[in-house]
Amino acid sequence: MFVGVFSFAQSLGVDADKPLVDGVIDAKEYGYTKDFGRLTLHFRRTSDTLFIGVVGKTAGWVAVGLDSLRMDSALIFMGFVKDEEAQFKSQVGSGHTHKDSDAEIAGSVLSSAMKEEGGNTVLEVELKSAPYISKDQKELQVIYAMGAADVFTQQHTMRGSMKVPLS
């Protein structure tokens, strides 16, 4: 299992272009990408929207969390595809587990899409940026994880955290 904290020189600025939230990630859709080998994160933001893409080399679940470098208190967006049907939840980390988020966090999700194909699970989520990025904020704290099963409760097989510089 991989565990780590990463920081990068590349930054996530405000852009006018919006990716298509369809469960398919094109190489030019996102302005900020970080590949961790078995899992890749993609980010793009506009003046009022944050787009996140996750591609995991798994037939199970993938997740991305914001506002913490640990699972505890992170705002988590996770999902999997089972029987060709997407299963998506917004969660809040609580210790070493998670539970359903409140209506405010769930309401910040504008759209989501998932696909599973070729041994990869893809999650794309479009969020209102205001709950996650304030005017003078310098970085976005992110956690990421994936698991091997199509359930929300199975422990991760890979996890990590990173800070995304904002410009």
Number of C-alpha atoms within 10 A of each C-alpha: 7 10 10 10 13 11 12 10 7 14 16 20 15 16 13 8 12 15 20 16 19 15 20 20 18 9 9 8 18 22 18 17 19 16 11 13 8 13 21 16 20 19 21 23 25 15 12 11 20 21 24 22 27 28 25 25 21 23 21 24 31 33 27 26 24 24 19 19 20 22 25 14 19 22 24 26 25 23 27 29 23 16 6 11 11 16 16 20 18 23 23 22 19 14 11 10 13 19 14 14 17 11 9 9 19 16 12 17 18 13 13 21 19 26 20 24 13 8 10 19 25 28 32 29 24 22 22 20 17 13 12 17 19 11 6 8 11 15 18 18 20 24 23 26 24 29 23 17 19 18 15 21 12 13 15 18 15 18 23 20 22 21 20 22 17 16 12
